[in-house]
Amino acid sequence: MQRMTGLLVGAVFGAVFVLLNARSPLDPAMIMLLKAAACLAAASVLAMWFLSVRRERSAEGPRPSMYGRGYLVVVAAEVILLFGGLRVLAALGRPEEGNVAWVAAVVGAHFVVLAPIWKDRGIAVPGVILTLLGITGLVLASTAAAGWVPFLSGVLSGVVLLTGSVVFGWRTVTASPA
């Protein structure tokens, strides 16, 4: 259940990444397609979450919480880095397009750091991808390609989160009960 809740959170944030960042210079038809696909993917993870809740209610025994001290420390650091970093970027006069790149880099790093805490190497993969998309976007934000940073660091990060959430949600829901 906790894993599915994490996947649902990832899907929601993935959809938000796509909904907020799918814009020009993309073609208007592509923008609508990306936004519709993001909403459908998030809705499918929500449906899988409900299915897993029904299954978990019949399972016995308590499970250890994923949201202990380590998780809380990582999330607190993430919040400080997110908002502090955005202020630093603004103070340095960096282009606004770099903001989504910074968010992607920090969110990705938080997954990488959580992987050993949760003993789940699988979340390190999207974490590394988001971090790389964020760093690349930060570099591009000061170039003539700055208009593409929301797509690169925002939309593609959202696609990574949504794809991972759908795939691992499906695996969880279709797995035989232990």
PAKEKE-506274 format. One record per residue (C-alpha): residue number from 0; residue in one letter; chain; x, y, z. Coordinates in Angstrom, 2 decimals. Layout:
BEGIN
NODE     n   res   chain        c1        c2        c3
NODE   NUM     A       A         X         Y         Z
...
***
This chain:
BEGIN
NODE     n   res   chain        c1        c2        c3
NODE     0     M       A      0.00      0.00      0.00
NODE     1     Q       A      2.79      2.41      0.91
NODE     2     R       A      4.54      1.68     -2.38
NODE     3     M       A      1.35      2.42     -4.31
NODE     4     T       A      0.91      5.65     -2.35
NODE     5     G       A      4.43      6.65     -3.36
NODE     6     L       A      3.64      5.82     -6.98
NODE     7     L       A      0.45      7.87     -6.79
NODE     8     V       A      2.40     10.85     -5.45
NODE     9     G       A      4.93     10.39     -8.27
NODE    10     A       A      2.14     10.25    -10.85
NODE    11     V       A      0.51     13.42     -9.52
NODE    12     F       A      3.80     15.31     -9.59
NODE    13     G       A      4.56     13.88    -13.02
NODE    14     A       A      1.22     15.12    -14.33
NODE    15     V       A      1.85     18.54    -12.77
NODE    16     F       A      5.27     18.69    -14.48
NODE    17     V       A      3.60     18.01    -17.84
NODE    18     L       A      0.55     20.24    -17.33
NODE    19     L       A      2.62     23.25    -16.26
NODE    20     N       A      5.40     22.88    -18.82
NODE    21     A       A      3.79     21.62    -22.03
NODE    22     R       A      3.67     24.88    -23.96
NODE    23     S       A      5.33     26.82    -26.75
NODE    24     P       A      7.57     26.11    -28.64
NODE    25     L       A      5.65     22.83    -28.90
NODE    26     D       A      2.90     22.53    -31.48
NODE    27     P       A     -0.57     23.19    -29.94
NODE    28     A       A     -1.78     19.71    -30.94
NODE    29     M       A      1.25     18.15    -29.22
NODE    30     I       A      0.57     20.23    -26.12
NODE    31     M       A     -2.99     18.93    -25.90
NODE    32     L       A     -1.87     15.35    -26.55
NODE    33     L       A      0.80     15.52    -23.82
NODE    34     K       A     -1.60     17.02    -21.30
NODE    35     A       A     -4.33     14.47    -22.06
NODE    36     A       A     -1.87     11.56    -21.84
NODE    37     A       A     -0.52     12.88    -18.52
NODE    38     C       A     -4.01     13.09    -17.05
NODE    39     L       A     -4.89      9.59    -18.28
NODE    40     A       A     -1.67      8.15    -16.86
NODE    41     A       A     -2.25      9.79    -13.47
NODE    42     A       A     -5.87      8.59    -13.46
NODE    43     S       A     -4.72      5.03    -14.22
NODE    44     V       A     -2.32      5.12    -11.25
NODE    45     L       A     -5.18      6.40     -9.07
NODE    46     A       A     -7.32      3.46    -10.22
NODE    47     M       A     -4.48      1.04     -9.44
NODE    48     W       A     -4.09      2.65     -6.03
NODE    49     F       A     -7.77      1.94     -5.27
NODE    50     L       A     -7.35     -1.66     -6.43
NODE    51     S       A     -4.35     -2.13     -4.18
NODE    52     V       A     -6.24     -0.64     -1.20
NODE    53     R       A     -8.91     -3.31     -1.61
NODE    54     R       A     -6.25     -6.02     -1.78
NODE    55     E       A     -4.32     -4.69      1.24
NODE    56     R       A     -7.40     -4.61      3.45
NODE    57     S       A     -7.57     -8.38      3.17
NODE    58     A       A     -3.83     -8.85      3.87
NODE    59     E       A     -2.69     -9.49      7.40
NODE    60     G       A      0.05     -7.95      9.52
NODE    61     P       A      1.57     -4.52      9.92
NODE    62     R       A      4.23     -3.32      7.52
NODE    63     P       A      7.18     -1.07      8.31
NODE    64     S       A      6.65      2.57      7.40
NODE    65     M       A      8.57      4.10      4.50
NODE    66     Y       A      8.11      7.51      6.05
NODE    67     G       A     10.49      7.40      9.02
NODE    68     R       A     13.25      9.73     10.16
NODE    69     G       A     15.43      9.27      7.04
NODE    70     Y       A     12.54     10.15      4.76
NODE    71     L       A     11.68     13.24      6.82
NODE    72     V       A     15.29     14.47      6.74
NODE    73     V       A     15.47     14.02      2.96
NODE    74     V       A     12.17     15.84      2.39
NODE    75     A       A     13.19     18.70      4.70
NODE    76     A       A     16.48     19.06      2.78
NODE    77     E       A     14.56     18.91     -0.49
NODE    78     V       A     12.24     21.76      0.54
NODE    79     I       A     15.18     23.90      1.67
NODE    80     L       A     17.09     23.22     -1.55
NODE    81     L       A     14.04     23.82     -3.74
NODE    82     F       A     13.05     27.18     -2.34
NODE    83     G       A     16.54     28.32     -1.42
NODE    84     G       A     17.84     27.41     -4.86
NODE    85     L       A     15.02     29.25     -6.61
NODE    86     R       A     15.87     32.37     -4.59
NODE    87     V       A     19.55     32.04     -5.48
NODE    88     L       A     18.72     31.65     -9.17
NODE    89     A       A     16.55     34.78     -9.03
NODE    90     A       A     19.22     36.73     -7.12
NODE    91     L       A     21.77     35.76     -9.77
NODE    92     G       A     19.44     37.01    -12.49
NODE    93     R       A     19.21     33.58    -14.10
NODE    94     P       A     16.49     33.07    -16.74
NODE    95     E       A     13.13     31.97    -15.37
NODE    96     E       A     13.23     28.84    -17.55
NODE    97     G       A     15.94     27.53    -15.24
NODE    98     N       A     13.46     27.24    -12.36
NODE    99     V       A     11.85     24.07    -13.68
NODE   100     A       A     15.32     22.67    -14.34
NODE   101     W       A     16.30     23.33    -10.72
NODE   102     V       A     13.12     21.64     -9.48
NODE   103     A       A     13.77     18.59    -11.67
NODE   104     A       A     17.37     18.32    -10.46
NODE   105     V       A     16.41     18.54     -6.78
NODE   106     V       A     13.47     16.13     -7.10
NODE   107     G       A     15.71     13.69     -8.95
NODE   108     A       A     18.43     13.94     -6.30
NODE   109     H       A     15.85     13.28     -3.59
NODE   110     F       A     14.96      9.97     -5.26
NODE   111     V       A     18.61      9.00     -5.50
NODE   112     V       A     19.13      9.73     -1.79
NODE   113     L       A     15.93      7.88     -0.81
NODE   114     A       A     16.93      4.70     -2.70
NODE   115     P       A     19.29      3.37      0.01
NODE   116     I       A     17.05      4.61      2.83
NODE   117     W       A     14.09      2.70      1.40
NODE   118     K       A     16.32     -0.15      0.19
NODE   119     D       A     14.77      0.24     -3.26
NODE   120     R       A     17.31      0.72     -6.05
NODE   121     G       A     14.47      1.06     -8.54
NODE   122     I       A     13.73      4.64     -7.52
NODE   123     A       A     17.33      5.66     -8.17
NODE   124     V       A     16.82      5.20    -11.92
NODE   125     P       A     14.14      7.89    -12.38
NODE   126     G       A     16.08      9.95     -9.85
NODE   127     V       A     19.23      9.92    -11.98
NODE   128     I       A     17.22     10.68    -15.13
NODE   129     L       A     15.42     13.64    -13.51
NODE   130     T       A     18.68     14.95    -12.10
NODE   131     L       A     20.33     14.79    -15.53
NODE   132     L       A     17.31     16.45    -17.22
NODE   133     G       A     17.47     19.19    -14.58
NODE   134     I       A     21.20     19.80    -14.90
NODE   135     T       A     20.95     19.86    -18.69
NODE   136     G       A     18.10     22.36    -18.44
NODE   137     L       A     20.11     24.58    -16.10
NODE   138     V       A     22.92     24.67    -18.66
NODE   139     L       A     20.52     25.36    -21.56
NODE   140     A       A     18.63     28.08    -19.67
NODE   141     S       A     21.39     30.59    -20.45
NODE   142     T       A     21.49     29.79    -24.16
NODE   143     A       A     19.34     30.50    -27.19
NODE   144     A       A     17.65     27.15    -26.50
NODE   145     A       A     16.14     28.42    -23.20
NODE   146     G       A     12.62     28.14    -24.62
NODE   147     W       A     13.04     24.36    -24.74
NODE   148     V       A     14.00     24.01    -21.05
NODE   149     P       A     10.37     23.60    -19.86
NODE   150     F       A      9.98     20.71    -22.30
NODE   151     L       A     13.33     19.12    -21.52
NODE   152     S       A     13.36     19.51    -17.74
NODE   153     G       A      9.62     19.74    -17.11
NODE   154     V       A      7.66     17.67    -19.61
NODE   155     L       A     10.26     14.92    -19.96
NODE   156     S       A     10.67     14.73    -16.18
NODE   157     G       A      6.90     14.36    -15.90
NODE   158     V       A      6.91     11.63    -18.53
NODE   159     V       A      9.61      9.76    -16.58
NODE   160     L       A      7.61      9.99    -13.34
NODE   161     L       A      4.36      8.99    -15.01
NODE   162     T       A      5.89      6.10    -16.93
NODE   163     G       A      7.57      4.73    -13.82
NODE   164     S       A      4.39      5.10    -11.78
NODE   165     V       A      2.25      3.33    -14.37
NODE   166     V       A      4.73      0.50    -14.97
NODE   167     F       A      5.48     -0.20    -11.31
NODE   168     G       A      1.83      0.32    -10.34
NODE   169     W       A      0.78     -2.23    -12.93
NODE   170     R       A      3.42     -4.68    -11.69
NODE   171     T       A      2.20     -4.20     -8.12
NODE   172     V       A     -1.48     -4.65     -8.96
NODE   173     T       A     -0.96     -7.69    -11.19
NODE   174     A       A      1.50     -9.44     -8.85
NODE   175     S       A      0.21    -12.52     -7.11
NODE   176     P       A     -0.64    -11.88     -3.46
NODE   177     A       A      2.12    -13.12     -1.16
***
